[in-house]
Amino acid sequence: MRTAASVRATKLTCKETIRLICEYLDGRLSPGVASELRMHLDDCQNCRMVLDAAQKTLATYFHSYPPPAPAAKARVA
């Protein structure tokens, strides 16, 4: 398995791109790896769909309120 540091000089595969998406969204990739990831996303509709889903999931998670606690049920004896 290649790490973010080892993919700088080569094209990213879809598997590598998907593994790096969270780091990309967090801004934790080096400029070179982030650039390579963006180039892959420009050419790969499937990986763009994964990125879009991750962005929507994070937006929903971080911008939503916790669901209300369930109502207490009366015990039946």
PDB file of N, CA, C and O in Angstrom:
ATOM      1  N   MET A   1       0.832  -1.180   0.000  1.00  0.00           N
ATOM      2  CA  MET A   1       0.000   0.000   0.000  1.00  0.00           C
ATOM      3  C   MET A   1       0.877   1.244   0.000  1.00  0.00           C
ATOM      4  O   MET A   1       1.832   1.339   0.771  1.00  0.00           O
ATOM      5  N   ARG A   2       0.552   2.191  -0.862  1.00  0.00           N
ATOM      6  CA  ARG A   2       1.324   3.417  -0.918  1.00  0.00           C
ATOM      7  C   ARG A   2       0.731   4.445   0.037  1.00  0.00           C
ATOM      8  O   ARG A   2      -0.481   4.489   0.246  1.00  0.00           O
ATOM      9  N   THR A   3       1.581   5.252   0.599  1.00  0.00           N
ATOM     10  CA  THR A   3       1.134   6.333   1.480  1.00  0.00           C
ATOM     11  C   THR A   3       1.042   7.615   0.678  1.00  0.00           C
ATOM     12  O   THR A   3       1.454   7.668  -0.481  1.00  0.00           O
ATOM     13  N   ALA A   4       0.498   8.649   1.303  1.00  0.00           N
ATOM     14  CA  ALA A   4       0.376   9.937   0.630  1.00  0.00           C
ATOM     15  C   ALA A   4       1.738  10.414   0.140  1.00  0.00           C
ATOM     16  O   ALA A   4       1.839  10.992  -0.942  1.00  0.00           O
ATOM     17  N   ALA A   5       2.772  10.180   0.916  1.00  0.00           N
ATOM     18  CA  ALA A   5       4.111  10.636   0.538  1.00  0.00           C
ATOM     19  C   ALA A   5       4.650   9.877  -0.671  1.00  0.00           C
ATOM     20  O   ALA A   5       5.409  10.434  -1.464  1.00  0.00           O
ATOM     21  N   SER A   6       4.263   8.610  -0.818  1.00  0.00           N
ATOM     22  CA  SER A   6       4.848   7.810  -1.885  1.00  0.00           C
ATOM     23  C   SER A   6       4.111   7.926  -3.212  1.00  0.00           C
ATOM     24  O   SER A   6       4.578   7.381  -4.212  1.00  0.00           O
ATOM     25  N   VAL A   7       2.971   8.619  -3.255  1.00  0.00           N
ATOM     26  CA  VAL A   7       2.229   8.716  -4.504  1.00  0.00           C
ATOM     27  C   VAL A   7       2.507  10.006  -5.258  1.00  0.00           C
ATOM     28  O   VAL A   7       1.900  10.240  -6.303  1.00  0.00           O
ATOM     29  N   ARG A   8       3.383  10.831  -4.773  1.00  0.00           N
ATOM     30  CA  ARG A   8       3.614  12.143  -5.365  1.00  0.00           C
ATOM     31  C   ARG A   8       4.080  12.092  -6.809  1.00  0.00           C
ATOM     32  O   ARG A   8       3.663  12.920  -7.620  1.00  0.00           O
ATOM     33  N   ALA A   9       4.927  11.150  -7.142  1.00  0.00           N
ATOM     34  CA  ALA A   9       5.523  11.145  -8.475  1.00  0.00           C
ATOM     35  C   ALA A   9       4.729  10.299  -9.464  1.00  0.00           C
ATOM     36  O   ALA A   9       5.107  10.223 -10.633  1.00  0.00           O
ATOM     37  N   THR A  10       3.655   9.669  -9.041  1.00  0.00           N
ATOM     38  CA  THR A  10       2.901   8.797  -9.925  1.00  0.00           C
ATOM     39  C   THR A  10       1.431   9.181  -9.915  1.00  0.00           C
ATOM     40  O   THR A  10       0.970   9.908  -9.035  1.00  0.00           O
ATOM     41  N   LYS A  11       0.709   8.688 -10.899  1.00  0.00           N
ATOM     42  CA  LYS A  11      -0.730   8.928 -10.947  1.00  0.00           C
ATOM     43  C   LYS A  11      -1.410   8.117  -9.845  1.00  0.00           C
ATOM     44  O   LYS A  11      -1.034   6.982  -9.553  1.00  0.00           O
ATOM     45  N   LEU A  12      -2.411   8.731  -9.254  1.00  0.00           N
ATOM     46  CA  LEU A  12      -3.173   8.040  -8.226  1.00  0.00           C
ATOM     47  C   LEU A  12      -4.173   7.081  -8.858  1.00  0.00           C
ATOM     48  O   LEU A  12      -4.760   7.377  -9.899  1.00  0.00           O
ATOM     49  N   THR A  13      -4.359   5.941  -8.225  1.00  0.00           N
ATOM     50  CA  THR A  13      -5.414   5.028  -8.629  1.00  0.00           C
ATOM     51  C   THR A  13      -6.703   5.457  -7.935  1.00  0.00           C
ATOM     52  O   THR A  13      -6.686   6.296  -7.035  1.00  0.00           O
ATOM     53  N   CYS A  14      -7.808   4.878  -8.359  1.00  0.00           N
ATOM     54  CA  CYS A  14      -9.083   5.182  -7.699  1.00  0.00           C
ATOM     55  C   CYS A  14      -9.028   4.773  -6.232  1.00  0.00           C
ATOM     56  O   CYS A  14      -9.494   5.511  -5.364  1.00  0.00           O
ATOM     57  N   LYS A  15      -8.469   3.620  -5.954  1.00  0.00           N
ATOM     58  CA  LYS A  15      -8.390   3.137  -4.572  1.00  0.00           C
ATOM     59  C   LYS A  15      -7.586   4.104  -3.706  1.00  0.00           C
ATOM     60  O   LYS A  15      -7.991   4.419  -2.587  1.00  0.00           O
ATOM     61  N   GLU A  16      -6.470   4.567  -4.211  1.00  0.00           N
ATOM     62  CA  GLU A  16      -5.639   5.522  -3.464  1.00  0.00           C
ATOM     63  C   GLU A  16      -6.370   6.854  -3.288  1.00  0.00           C
ATOM     64  O   GLU A  16      -6.321   7.462  -2.218  1.00  0.00           O
ATOM     65  N   THR A  17      -7.036   7.295  -4.334  1.00  0.00           N
ATOM     66  CA  THR A  17      -7.772   8.552  -4.263  1.00  0.00           C
ATOM     67  C   THR A  17      -8.845   8.483  -3.185  1.00  0.00           C
ATOM     68  O   THR A  17      -8.978   9.399  -2.373  1.00  0.00           O
ATOM     69  N   ILE A  18      -9.597   7.410  -3.181  1.00  0.00           N
ATOM     70  CA  ILE A  18     -10.674   7.265  -2.200  1.00  0.00           C
ATOM     71  C   ILE A  18     -10.113   7.220  -0.785  1.00  0.00           C
ATOM     72  O   ILE A  18     -10.709   7.780   0.135  1.00  0.00           O
ATOM     73  N   ARG A  19      -8.985   6.566  -0.605  1.00  0.00           N
ATOM     74  CA  ARG A  19      -8.360   6.523   0.725  1.00  0.00           C
ATOM     75  C   ARG A  19      -7.884   7.896   1.187  1.00  0.00           C
ATOM     76  O   ARG A  19      -7.807   8.155   2.388  1.00  0.00           O
ATOM     77  N   LEU A  20      -7.567   8.770   0.247  1.00  0.00           N
ATOM     78  CA  LEU A  20      -7.040  10.092   0.596  1.00  0.00           C
ATOM     79  C   LEU A  20      -8.106  11.178   0.701  1.00  0.00           C
ATOM     80  O   LEU A  20      -7.800  12.295   1.117  1.00  0.00           O
ATOM     81  N   ILE A  21      -9.337  10.879   0.337  1.00  0.00           N
ATOM     82  CA  ILE A  21     -10.372  11.916   0.293  1.00  0.00           C
ATOM     83  C   ILE A  21     -10.589  12.589   1.638  1.00  0.00           C
ATOM     84  O   ILE A  21     -10.708  13.814   1.684  1.00  0.00           O
ATOM     85  N   CYS A  22     -10.645  11.849   2.723  1.00  0.00           N
ATOM     86  CA  CYS A  22     -10.860  12.474   4.039  1.00  0.00           C
ATOM     87  C   CYS A  22      -9.703  13.401   4.406  1.00  0.00           C
ATOM     88  O   CYS A  22      -9.921  14.497   4.923  1.00  0.00           O
ATOM     89  N   GLU A  23      -8.484  12.961   4.140  1.00  0.00           N
ATOM     90  CA  GLU A  23      -7.323  13.823   4.402  1.00  0.00           C
ATOM     91  C   GLU A  23      -7.381  15.068   3.524  1.00  0.00           C
ATOM     92  O   GLU A  23      -7.022  16.160   3.964  1.00  0.00           O
ATOM     93  N   TYR A  24      -7.829  14.904   2.294  1.00  0.00           N
ATOM     94  CA  TYR A  24      -7.966  16.033   1.369  1.00  0.00           C
ATOM     95  C   TYR A  24      -8.987  17.039   1.914  1.00  0.00           C
ATOM     96  O   TYR A  24      -8.730  18.243   1.936  1.00  0.00           O
ATOM     97  N   LEU A  25     -10.130  16.540   2.348  1.00  0.00           N
ATOM     98  CA  LEU A  25     -11.173  17.423   2.872  1.00  0.00           C
ATOM     99  C   LEU A  25     -10.733  18.109   4.161  1.00  0.00           C
ATOM    100  O   LEU A  25     -11.176  19.220   4.453  1.00  0.00           O
ATOM    101  N   ASP A  26      -9.872  17.462   4.929  1.00  0.00           N
ATOM    102  CA  ASP A  26      -9.348  18.051   6.162  1.00  0.00           C
ATOM    103  C   ASP A  26      -8.179  18.998   5.909  1.00  0.00           C
ATOM    104  O   ASP A  26      -7.718  19.669   6.833  1.00  0.00           O
ATOM    105  N   GLY A  27      -7.693  19.061   4.666  1.00  0.00           N
ATOM    106  CA  GLY A  27      -6.560  19.918   4.347  1.00  0.00           C
ATOM    107  C   GLY A  27      -5.237  19.370   4.855  1.00  0.00           C
ATOM    108  O   GLY A  27      -4.302  20.133   5.098  1.00  0.00           O
ATOM    109  N   ARG A  28      -5.150  18.040   5.021  1.00  0.00           N
ATOM    110  CA  ARG A  28      -3.947  17.431   5.579  1.00  0.00           C
ATOM    111  C   ARG A  28      -2.993  16.881   4.529  1.00  0.00           C
ATOM    112  O   ARG A  28      -1.971  16.295   4.886  1.00  0.00           O
ATOM    113  N   LEU A  29      -3.292  17.051   3.252  1.00  0.00           N
ATOM    114  CA  LEU A  29      -2.394  16.556   2.211  1.00  0.00           C
ATOM    115  C   LEU A  29      -1.388  17.637   1.836  1.00  0.00           C
ATOM    116  O   LEU A  29      -1.673  18.832   1.911  1.00  0.00           O
ATOM    117  N   SER A  30      -0.217  17.191   1.436  1.00  0.00           N
ATOM    118  CA  SER A  30       0.771  18.144   0.931  1.00  0.00           C
ATOM    119  C   SER A  30       0.224  18.747  -0.361  1.00  0.00           C
ATOM    120  O   SER A  30      -0.635  18.147  -1.007  1.00  0.00           O
ATOM    121  N   PRO A  31       0.709  19.915  -0.740  1.00  0.00           N
ATOM    122  CA  PRO A  31       0.224  20.531  -1.983  1.00  0.00           C
ATOM    123  C   PRO A  31       0.383  19.620  -3.204  1.00  0.00           C
ATOM    124  O   PRO A  31      -0.487  19.589  -4.074  1.00  0.00           O
ATOM    125  N   GLY A  32       1.482  18.890  -3.266  1.00  0.00           N
ATOM    126  CA  GLY A  32       1.711  18.008  -4.414  1.00  0.00           C
ATOM    127  C   GLY A  32       0.713  16.869  -4.489  1.00  0.00           C
ATOM    128  O   GLY A  32       0.196  16.567  -5.565  1.00  0.00           O
ATOM    129  N   VAL A  33       0.438  16.237  -3.367  1.00  0.00           N
ATOM    130  CA  VAL A  33      -0.511  15.125  -3.344  1.00  0.00           C
ATOM    131  C   VAL A  33      -1.922  15.655  -3.588  1.00  0.00           C
ATOM    132  O   VAL A  33      -2.706  15.026  -4.298  1.00  0.00           O
ATOM    133  N   ALA A  34      -2.250  16.811  -3.004  1.00  0.00           N
ATOM    134  CA  ALA A  34      -3.568  17.403  -3.225  1.00  0.00           C
ATOM    135  C   ALA A  34      -3.767  17.726  -4.708  1.00  0.00           C
ATOM    136  O   ALA A  34      -4.856  17.528  -5.247  1.00  0.00           O
ATOM    137  N   SER A  35      -2.731  18.217  -5.356  1.00  0.00           N
ATOM    138  CA  SER A  35      -2.799  18.516  -6.785  1.00  0.00           C
ATOM    139  C   SER A  35      -3.023  17.244  -7.602  1.00  0.00           C
ATOM    140  O   SER A  35      -3.842  17.225  -8.521  1.00  0.00           O
ATOM    141  N   GLU A  36      -2.298  16.193  -7.264  1.00  0.00           N
ATOM    142  CA  GLU A  36      -2.450  14.909  -7.953  1.00  0.00           C
ATOM    143  C   GLU A  36      -3.865  14.364  -7.747  1.00  0.00           C
ATOM    144  O   GLU A  36      -4.463  13.819  -8.675  1.00  0.00           O
ATOM    145  N   LEU A  37      -4.390  14.510  -6.551  1.00  0.00           N
ATOM    146  CA  LEU A  37      -5.743  14.042  -6.265  1.00  0.00           C
ATOM    147  C   LEU A  37      -6.763  14.842  -7.091  1.00  0.00           C
ATOM    148  O   LEU A  37      -7.691  14.264  -7.656  1.00  0.00           O
ATOM    149  N   ARG A  38      -6.594  16.158  -7.160  1.00  0.00           N
ATOM    150  CA  ARG A  38      -7.507  16.982  -7.967  1.00  0.00           C
ATOM    151  C   ARG A  38      -7.440  16.602  -9.442  1.00  0.00           C
ATOM    152  O   ARG A  38      -8.465  16.587 -10.123  1.00  0.00           O
ATOM    153  N   MET A  39      -6.241  16.296  -9.941  1.00  0.00           N
ATOM    154  CA  MET A  39      -6.108  15.877 -11.344  1.00  0.00           C
ATOM    155  C   MET A  39      -6.868  14.570 -11.568  1.00  0.00           C
ATOM    156  O   MET A  39      -7.540  14.403 -12.586  1.00  0.00           O
ATOM    157  N   HIS A  40      -6.757  13.646 -10.615  1.00  0.00           N
ATOM    158  CA  HIS A  40      -7.495  12.385 -10.744  1.00  0.00           C
ATOM    159  C   HIS A  40      -8.997  12.656 -10.730  1.00  0.00           C
ATOM    160  O   HIS A  40      -9.744  12.084 -11.525  1.00  0.00           O
ATOM    161  N   LEU A  41      -9.436  13.528  -9.825  1.00  0.00           N
ATOM    162  CA  LEU A  41     -10.866  13.844  -9.734  1.00  0.00           C
ATOM    163  C   LEU A  41     -11.386  14.503 -11.008  1.00  0.00           C
ATOM    164  O   LEU A  41     -12.540  14.304 -11.389  1.00  0.00           O
ATOM    165  N   ASP A  42     -10.535  15.287 -11.664  1.00  0.00           N
ATOM    166  CA  ASP A  42     -10.932  15.924 -12.926  1.00  0.00           C
ATOM    167  C   ASP A  42     -11.260  14.892 -14.000  1.00  0.00           C
ATOM    168  O   ASP A  42     -12.104  15.130 -14.864  1.00  0.00           O
ATOM    169  N   ASP A  43     -10.587  13.745 -13.939  1.00  0.00           N
ATOM    170  CA  ASP A  43     -10.741  12.718 -14.963  1.00  0.00           C
ATOM    171  C   ASP A  43     -11.630  11.552 -14.561  1.00  0.00           C
ATOM    172  O   ASP A  43     -11.942  10.712 -15.405  1.00  0.00           O
ATOM    173  N   CYS A  44     -12.047  11.472 -13.303  1.00  0.00           N
ATOM    174  CA  CYS A  44     -12.730  10.264 -12.824  1.00  0.00           C
ATOM    175  C   CYS A  44     -14.077  10.607 -12.179  1.00  0.00           C
ATOM    176  O   CYS A  44     -14.136  11.109 -11.057  1.00  0.00           O
ATOM    177  N   GLN A  45     -15.127  10.330 -12.900  1.00  0.00           N
ATOM    178  CA  GLN A  45     -16.472  10.621 -12.404  1.00  0.00           C
ATOM    179  C   GLN A  45     -16.795   9.794 -11.149  1.00  0.00           C
ATOM    180  O   GLN A  45     -17.439  10.307 -10.233  1.00  0.00           O
ATOM    181  N   ASN A  46     -16.373   8.559 -11.092  1.00  0.00           N
ATOM    182  CA  ASN A  46     -16.662   7.716  -9.937  1.00  0.00           C
ATOM    183  C   ASN A  46     -16.050   8.283  -8.658  1.00  0.00           C
ATOM    184  O   ASN A  46     -16.706   8.313  -7.617  1.00  0.00           O
ATOM    185  N   CYS A  47     -14.824   8.722  -8.729  1.00  0.00           N
ATOM    186  CA  CYS A  47     -14.175   9.293  -7.548  1.00  0.00           C
ATOM    187  C   CYS A  47     -14.789  10.638  -7.178  1.00  0.00           C
ATOM    188  O   CYS A  47     -14.857  10.987  -5.999  1.00  0.00           O
ATOM    189  N   ARG A  48     -15.234  11.394  -8.177  1.00  0.00           N
ATOM    190  CA  ARG A  48     -15.940  12.656  -7.884  1.00  0.00           C
ATOM    191  C   ARG A  48     -17.234  12.370  -7.124  1.00  0.00           C
ATOM    192  O   ARG A  48     -17.612  13.132  -6.235  1.00  0.00           O
ATOM    193  N   MET A  49     -17.912  11.276  -7.470  1.00  0.00           N
ATOM    194  CA  MET A  49     -19.133  10.900  -6.754  1.00  0.00           C
ATOM    195  C   MET A  49     -18.818  10.555  -5.295  1.00  0.00           C
ATOM    196  O   MET A  49     -19.580  10.907  -4.395  1.00  0.00           O
ATOM    197  N   VAL A  50     -17.703   9.870  -5.066  1.00  0.00           N
ATOM    198  CA  VAL A  50     -17.298   9.541  -3.695  1.00  0.00           C
ATOM    199  C   VAL A  50     -16.976  10.824  -2.926  1.00  0.00           C
ATOM    200  O   VAL A  50     -17.385  10.978  -1.776  1.00  0.00           O
ATOM    201  N   LEU A  51     -16.245  11.741  -3.560  1.00  0.00           N
ATOM    202  CA  LEU A  51     -15.930  13.022  -2.926  1.00  0.00           C
ATOM    203  C   LEU A  51     -17.210  13.784  -2.584  1.00  0.00           C
ATOM    204  O   LEU A  51     -17.346  14.307  -1.479  1.00  0.00           O
ATOM    205  N   ASP A  52     -18.137  13.845  -3.523  1.00  0.00           N
ATOM    206  CA  ASP A  52     -19.396  14.553  -3.309  1.00  0.00           C
ATOM    207  C   ASP A  52     -20.178  13.932  -2.143  1.00  0.00           C
ATOM    208  O   ASP A  52     -20.717  14.649  -1.300  1.00  0.00           O
ATOM    209  N   ALA A  53     -20.233  12.614  -2.104  1.00  0.00           N
ATOM    210  CA  ALA A  53     -20.940  11.931  -1.012  1.00  0.00           C
ATOM    211  C   ALA A  53     -20.270  12.217   0.328  1.00  0.00           C
ATOM    212  O   ALA A  53     -20.953  12.432   1.328  1.00  0.00           O
ATOM    213  N   ALA A  54     -18.945  12.220   0.354  1.00  0.00           N
ATOM    214  CA  ALA A  54     -18.223  12.509   1.600  1.00  0.00           C
ATOM    215  C   ALA A  54     -18.485  13.942   2.052  1.00  0.00           C
ATOM    216  O   ALA A  54     -18.696  14.193   3.238  1.00  0.00           O
ATOM    217  N   GLN A  55     -18.473  14.875   1.114  1.00  0.00           N
ATOM    218  CA  GLN A  55     -18.743  16.270   1.465  1.00  0.00           C
ATOM    219  C   GLN A  55     -20.161  16.441   2.005  1.00  0.00           C
ATOM    220  O   GLN A  55     -20.366  17.146   2.992  1.00  0.00           O
ATOM    221  N   LYS A  56     -21.135  15.806   1.371  1.00  0.00           N
ATOM    222  CA  LYS A  56     -22.528  15.889   1.826  1.00  0.00           C
ATOM    223  C   LYS A  56     -22.694  15.240   3.197  1.00  0.00           C
ATOM    224  O   LYS A  56     -23.406  15.766   4.052  1.00  0.00           O
ATOM    225  N   THR A  57     -22.047  14.113   3.406  1.00  0.00           N
ATOM    226  CA  THR A  57     -22.139  13.431   4.692  1.00  0.00           C
ATOM    227  C   THR A  57     -21.555  14.288   5.796  1.00  0.00           C
ATOM    228  O   THR A  57     -22.166  14.432   6.855  1.00  0.00           O
ATOM    229  N   LEU A  58     -20.378  14.862   5.568  1.00  0.00           N
ATOM    230  CA  LEU A  58     -19.751  15.705   6.577  1.00  0.00           C
ATOM    231  C   LEU A  58     -20.575  16.959   6.837  1.00  0.00           C
ATOM    232  O   LEU A  58     -20.708  17.382   7.986  1.00  0.00           O
ATOM    233  N   ALA A  59     -21.124  17.553   5.794  1.00  0.00           N
ATOM    234  CA  ALA A  59     -21.951  18.747   5.970  1.00  0.00           C
ATOM    235  C   ALA A  59     -23.188  18.419   6.805  1.00  0.00           C
ATOM    236  O   ALA A  59     -23.571  19.189   7.686  1.00  0.00           O
ATOM    237  N   THR A  60     -23.802  17.286   6.527  1.00  0.00           N
ATOM    238  CA  THR A  60     -24.984  16.881   7.285  1.00  0.00           C
ATOM    239  C   THR A  60     -24.611  16.594   8.734  1.00  0.00           C
ATOM    240  O   THR A  60     -25.312  17.011   9.657  1.00  0.00           O
ATOM    241  N   TYR A  61     -23.523  15.892   8.927  1.00  0.00           N
ATOM    242  CA  TYR A  61     -23.096  15.512  10.281  1.00  0.00           C
ATOM    243  C   TYR A  61     -22.723  16.739  11.117  1.00  0.00           C
ATOM    244  O   TYR A  61     -23.141  16.854  12.269  1.00  0.00           O
ATOM    245  N   PHE A  62     -21.955  17.638  10.551  1.00  0.00           N
ATOM    246  CA  PHE A  62     -21.463  18.775  11.320  1.00  0.00           C
ATOM    247  C   PHE A  62     -22.454  19.929  11.423  1.00  0.00           C
ATOM    248  O   PHE A  62     -22.294  20.803  12.276  1.00  0.00           O
ATOM    249  N   HIS A  63     -23.476  19.945  10.565  1.00  0.00           N
ATOM    250  CA  HIS A  63     -24.425  21.050  10.588  1.00  0.00           C
ATOM    251  C   HIS A  63     -25.804  20.624  11.079  1.00  0.00           C
ATOM    252  O   HIS A  63     -26.770  21.372  10.928  1.00  0.00           O
ATOM    253  N   SER A  64     -25.907  19.449  11.657  1.00  0.00           N
ATOM    254  CA  SER A  64     -27.202  18.996  12.143  1.00  0.00           C
ATOM    255  C   SER A  64     -27.188  18.941  13.663  1.00  0.00           C
ATOM    256  O   SER A  64     -26.136  18.915  14.300  1.00  0.00           O
ATOM    257  N   TYR A  65     -28.349  18.925  14.200  1.00  0.00           N
ATOM    258  CA  TYR A  65     -28.495  18.822  15.646  1.00  0.00           C
ATOM    259  C   TYR A  65     -28.733  17.371  16.008  1.00  0.00           C
ATOM    260  O   TYR A  65     -29.262  16.612  15.197  1.00  0.00           O
ATOM    261  N   PRO A  66     -28.352  16.973  17.207  1.00  0.00           N
ATOM    262  CA  PRO A  66     -28.585  15.578  17.578  1.00  0.00           C
ATOM    263  C   PRO A  66     -30.084  15.281  17.603  1.00  0.00           C
ATOM    264  O   PRO A  66     -30.882  16.148  17.957  1.00  0.00           O
ATOM    265  N   PRO A  67     -30.467  14.067  17.231  1.00  0.00           N
ATOM    266  CA  PRO A  67     -31.889  13.726  17.238  1.00  0.00           C
ATOM    267  C   PRO A  67     -32.423  13.741  18.670  1.00  0.00           C
ATOM    268  O   PRO A  67     -31.672  13.490  19.613  1.00  0.00           O
ATOM    269  N   PRO A  68     -33.699  14.029  18.836  1.00  0.00           N
ATOM    270  CA  PRO A  68     -34.261  14.037  20.197  1.00  0.00           C
ATOM    271  C   PRO A  68     -34.190  12.647  20.797  1.00  0.00           C
ATOM    272  O   PRO A  68     -34.256  11.639  20.093  1.00  0.00           O
ATOM    273  N   ALA A  69     -34.054  12.616  22.108  1.00  0.00           N
ATOM    274  CA  ALA A  69     -34.012  11.325  22.805  1.00  0.00           C
ATOM    275  C   ALA A  69     -35.371  10.656  22.683  1.00  0.00           C
ATOM    276  O   ALA A  69     -36.398  11.334  22.691  1.00  0.00           O
ATOM    277  N   PRO A  70     -35.387   9.344  22.570  1.00  0.00           N
ATOM    278  CA  PRO A  70     -36.681   8.645  22.479  1.00  0.00           C
ATOM    279  C   PRO A  70     -37.465   8.832  23.773  1.00  0.00           C
ATOM    280  O   PRO A  70     -36.888   8.932  24.856  1.00  0.00           O
ATOM    281  N   ALA A  71     -38.787   8.878  23.640  1.00  0.00           N
ATOM    282  CA  ALA A  71     -39.654   9.037  24.807  1.00  0.00           C
ATOM    283  C   ALA A  71     -39.562   7.782  25.667  1.00  0.00           C
ATOM    284  O   ALA A  71     -39.463   6.664  25.161  1.00  0.00           O
ATOM    285  N   ALA A  72     -39.596   7.997  26.977  1.00  0.00           N
ATOM    286  CA  ALA A  72     -39.542   6.863  27.904  1.00  0.00           C
ATOM    287  C   ALA A  72     -40.825   6.053  27.779  1.00  0.00           C
ATOM    288  O   ALA A  72     -41.921   6.611  27.726  1.00  0.00           O
ATOM    289  N   LYS A  73     -40.678   4.751  27.734  1.00  0.00           N
ATOM    290  CA  LYS A  73     -41.840   3.848  27.621  1.00  0.00           C
ATOM    291  C   LYS A  73     -42.257   3.414  29.009  1.00  0.00           C
ATOM    292  O   LYS A  73     -41.420   3.145  29.871  1.00  0.00           O
ATOM    293  N   ALA A  74     -43.544   3.351  29.210  1.00  0.00           N
ATOM    294  CA  ALA A  74     -44.069   2.877  30.501  1.00  0.00           C
ATOM    295  C   ALA A  74     -43.854   1.373  30.573  1.00  0.00           C
ATOM    296  O   ALA A  74     -44.060   0.657  29.593  1.00  0.00           O
ATOM    297  N   ARG A  75     -43.444   0.909  31.724  1.00  0.00           N
ATOM    298  CA  ARG A  75     -43.245  -0.531  31.924  1.00  0.00           C
ATOM    299  C   ARG A  75     -44.578  -1.202  32.157  1.00  0.00           C
ATOM    300  O   ARG A  75     -45.417  -0.718  32.917  1.00  0.00           O
ATOM    301  N   VAL A  76     -44.751  -2.299  31.504  1.00  0.00           N
ATOM    302  CA  VAL A  76     -45.956  -3.094  31.689  1.00  0.00           C
ATOM    303  C   VAL A  76     -45.614  -4.260  32.584  1.00  0.00           C
ATOM    304  O   VAL A  76     -44.714  -5.042  32.273  1.00  0.00           O
ATOM    305  N   ALA A  77     -46.328  -4.389  33.704  1.00  0.00           N
ATOM    306  CA  ALA A  77     -46.033  -5.474  34.640  1.00  0.00           C
ATOM    307  C   ALA A  77     -46.915  -6.648  34.474  1.00  0.00           C
ATOM    308  O   ALA A  77     -46.775  -7.633  35.198  1.00  0.00           O
TER     309      ALA A  77
END
